[in-house]
Amino acid sequence: MRGTAGDPTRSPYRMEAAPRVSTNLTQLFARLIVCAVFLPTGARHLFTFEIFQDDQARRIEKMESRLEKRVESAKPAKKVALGDAAEDKQAARNPNEFRALSEFALLLDDAHVPQPLMIAWAIAIVEFAGSLALLVGIFTSWFTPVLALIGAFTLWKDVWPEIEGTRPWEWSTLQTNGTVTWLAATLLPISVF
């Protein structure tokens, strides 16, 4: 037997991947990489606490008080009493300790974005939930443009000031890894989209 019926040069025992399979695998790897970048970042922003310097802590408290005033004005006049356990926990907390997303809120505040703390919360939730949704493959067309914008903003506000004015061969390993990671975090969601 020389070949298949349609093509005499092809062997019936030769295995080839269909073009659609390679495209699907490429998309899967791109989604995995985007998830590997944004999922830990979103989890860190949402679930870890960091100690900030005094001036940063004051700025964060000011942002929180502005947010609380807006939330209180939107709520009805009904008051909720705090339990003793909540008051003890609040008193034992370090006054300079805030969620890690407050660091991103400070970057947003430096960029003169209105309501930086609320937007930082939204971004952290999108980073976490969006990367999980992207990993599963749902709502891809909704989350990928937003993740690309978050990656571009982080590249511009967090990475660019460190590497501005230096040549790539002068970058430290940390600067190189940060630049490549956030460049990929900007471009890969666009390719997945």
N, C-alpha and C positions, 0 to 999 in steps of 0.2 A: 504494500500500500504506500503510495508515494505522497499523498497529501489529502486534504479534504476535498469534498466535491466542488466547492466554489473556487478554491485557490490551491493549485497544484504545488506551490512552494511551502505551504504551511503544514506542519505535522499535526496529526490529531492528538498527539501526546504532549504538545507544548502548552505551557500555561502562561497566559498573559492577563494582566489586570485591565479591566475596562477603564476608559478615561474617566468615567463618572466616579469610580472608586478612588482614584488618585485625587480628584477634586474634593471629594468628601473627606478624605484623610487630611488634606491640606487645611481645610476648614476646621476640622477637629483639633489639629495641632495649634492653629491660630487661636481658637477658643480656649484651649488649655493654657496657652501662654498668657493671654489676656487675663484669665482667671487667676493664674499664678502671680500676676502683678497686682491686681486690684483687690483680691480677696484678703490677703494678709494686711494690706494697707487699710481697707475698710474695717477689718476686725480690730486692728490696733487703734484706729480712730474711735471706734465705738466702745471697746471693752477694756482699754487700759487707761490708767491715770498717770500723769506726769507732774513733776514739781517744776513750777515756773519761777522766774525771777520776780522780785517784788513789783517792778514797773509793769511787767507783762501780766502779773496776777491782778493788778489794779485795772488794767485795760479790760481783762476778761470779766472781772466783776462788774465793771461799768456796762459792758455789752449784755451781761446776764440781767442786770437791773433794768436796762431798757427793754429787754425781751419780756421780763416779768411784768412790767408796767403795761405793755401791750396785751399780754395774755390776761392779766387781771381786769383790764377794761373791757375785754371781750367776754369775760365770764359773768354770770349773774352774781348778784350781791351775796349769795350764800357762802358762808365761811365753813371751812373744814378744819377741825381741830387735829393737830398733830399728836401722835402718841408719844409717850416718854422714850421709847426705844429710838424713834426717829430723831428726837432732840439730842439724846446721848450720842448717837452716831454723828450728827452734825457738829456737836461740840468737840468730838475727838478727831475730826478731820483736820489735816494740815491746811491752813488758809491759802497756801500757794499751790495746792494740789487740785488739778482739774483734769477732765478727760483729755486725751491726746488730740481730739478734734479741735480743741481750743487753739492749738498751734496753727492749724489751717485757718481758723477764724481770724487769727492775728494777721496772716498773710492776706486774707480777704479784706480786712480792715485797712491794711497798708495800701491796698489797691483801690480804696474808697468805694467798695461794694456796699450797698445798703443792706442792713440786717445781716452782718457777717456771721453771727453765731447761728442763726436760723438756716442760713445757706450752708454753713459747714455741717450742720446736722443732716441736711438733705443730701449733701454730697457724700457724707460717710455712709448713709443708708443706701444710696445708689451704688457706691463702690462695693458694698458688701452684697446687697440683694441682686444688683445687676450682674456681678461676676458669677454668682450662683446660678442665676437664670441663664446666663450665657453658657455656662458649663453644661447645663441640662439641655439648652437649645430652645428655650422659650423666650418670647418677647425680644428676640435678637435685634429686630429693626428699631425697637424703642430704646434699648439700652446702649447699643454700640455708638451712636452719635454722641450721647451724653458722656460715655466713658472716654471717647476720643477728646471731647472738650475738656474734661477733667485732667486727662493726661497732658494736653497742651498747656493748660493753665499751670499745672505743677511744674512742667518743664520750664515755663517762662518765669514763674515767680520763685521757685525753690532751687532749680538747678542752674539756670542761666546766670544769676548773680555770682555764683561760685566759679564759673568757667569763663566769664566775660573778660576779654582782654588777654586771655592766655591761648597758647597754641595747643592742639590736641595732644602732642607728645609731651607737654609739660603738665598734663593733668595727673592727679594722683589716681590710684586704683579706685578709691571711693568715688571720686568725681567721674571717672570713666564709666564705672558701673551704674551710677545714678543717671548719667546722661543717656546711656544706651537703653537702660530700663525704661525711662520715661519717654524716650523717642519711640521705642517699640510700643509702649502703652498708648501712644498717640496714633501711630500708623496702623497697628494691627486691628484695632476695632473698625477702622475705615475699610480695611480689606475684608473683614468678616461681614460688614454691612453690605 
